[in-house]
Amino acid sequence: MASQIQHTSSSKLEESAGPDYSFLKKLILGGIGSMKMIHIEGLEYIDPCIANSESPQYLSFELRPNSLIGRTHGNSGKTFLVKKDDLKVVLFETFKLKIATRKGIVIRHEAIIDFTFNSGNIKLYVPGNAYKSVKNYFRKDWLGKITEFSVSSTEPEISYEARIVEIIARLIGL
């Protein structure tokens, strides 16, 4: 996997990633940067500290004509490169959550994104507040040609009962 995704400096990254999109192309695409997504698994080869971190690790991407520049966010932020030819498929699976509240049923869409490379993968989680933006990002330019969108057949239902939350809060002293 190290041959597909590698540590690099900013200048070497620019050389490896290839030219940036023109200003007009960026406008047509509606921007080339993604929102932050939460890393689930698959970054062990980038940095063992990230893989063993207790706190959630966030990633974002920048789209280039021949590559995807990935960035981890946080104290140990890293930049890595995914070349277009090394990325086989991106699976974008949507989960619908039905949340029962006092005011009725709220439906939220969340997703798991699975990047499959020649010799491994990265899995990311997209919460409901970023769902639409991230889904639109994976439809852009060459990413849209290798991304497969699906909807999970299960629709978990979460019930919210304020009284239960209040009792638990009192028990733990909040």
N, C-alpha and C positions, 0 to 999 in steps of 0.2 A: 504494500500500500504506500510505502514511503516514496515510491517513484511517481505515484499519481498525485499525492498531496505532499507538499514539502514546505519546510521553513524557508524564509527568504527575506532579504532586505527590501525596502521600498523600491529602490532603483532596479534591482534584479526582478522584482515582481512585475514592474512595468514592462521590462524586456520580455519576460516569460508569458505574461498575460496577453500581450499583443496590444494593438492600438485601442484607444477608447472610442466609443461611439461619437459621432459628430453631434453638435448641439441640436441640430434639427432632428436627428434620429432619436436623441434622448427625449425630446418633446413628443415625438410621435409615439414612442414607447410608454410615455407617461412616467419617466424616471427609470433609473437602472439599479437603484438600491432597494433591498428588501427591508421589511420590519424585522425586529429581533424575534428569534424563535428559541425555544428552550431545548437544549441538548438532552437526549435520553441516553444514547449509547453510540459508540463508534469512533471516538476521538482519542483513543488510547495511544495511537501512534504519533499524534501531534505533541502531546505533553502528558506524562504520567500524573503531574500535579492536577491538571484539569480533570482527568479521569477519576481521580480519587477525592475530588473536592466534595465537601459536605453541602455547599450551597449550589443552587441551580446555575448552570453555565448557559449563557445566551450567545447565539450566533446570528450573524446577518451576512448577506451576500451582496456582491456587486456584479452585475451582468456585463460581460464583455463579448465581442463578436465570436471569440474562439475559446473562451474560458469563463470560469466563475471564480471570483476572489472571495474567499471566506474569511470572516473575522470573528474571533471570540471576544467577548466583552467581560470586563471585570479586572481584578488586580493582576492577573497573569494573562492579559490579552495577547493573542497570537493571530498572525495573518497567514493564510495558506492559499494554495492555488489548486483548482480542479480544472484540468484541461478538458475541453469539449469531447475529445475522442476517448477519454478515460471514463466518462460518465455514461453508463449503459441505459439506465431508466430511473425516473423519479416517480415513486408511487405516492399519491396524495389521497389518503383515505379519510373521509369525513365521518365524524360521529355526531349524531343528533342527540342532545341531552334534553329531556323533558323535565323541567323543574317545577314542582307544584308549590305555589306560594299562596298566601291568603287572597291575593288578587286574581288568581287563576294560574293557568299553565303557561310557563315561559319556555320557549324552545331556543336553545343555543347550539350553534355549530362549532365544533372543535375538530382538529385534524392531527394525524400522525403523518409525517413525511419521511419516506425511506429512500435515501440515495443509494443506488447500487453501482459500484465501481467494478473494475476488472477483478479485484481481489478483496472486496470488503464492502462495508456500508456505513452510513451515518443515519441515525434516526433522530428526528426532531419532533417536538410537540408544539402545536399552535393553539393558544387559548382563544376563546370566543371573541374577545375584543379586537384581535388582530386577524381573525379568520378571513374576512373578505379581501383585505389588502394583500395578504400572503397568497391566497388563491389566485388573485389577479396577477401577482408577480410571476407565478409559475406557468402562466399562459403566454408570457412575453417571448418574442423572437424565437431562438432555437430551443429554449427551455420548453416551450409549448409543444414542440414536436416530439420530445422524449418523456413528457410527463403524462402519466395515466391517472385519471381522476376516478375515484369510486366512492360510494356511500356505503357505510357499514349497515348490514341488515338488522343489527340489534339497535334498539333505541332505549338506553337505560333511562329509568325514571327516578328522579331524586325528589323526595318529599321534604319540605321545609316546615317544621313546626316550631314556632317561636318559644312555646312553653318548654319544650325539651332543651333548647339551647340555653334558656334562662336557668333551668335546673342544673345543667352541667356546669355553667359558669359559676354558680353559687358553690357547687361541690369543690371545684378546684380553686376557689377564692378569687375570682376575677371581679 
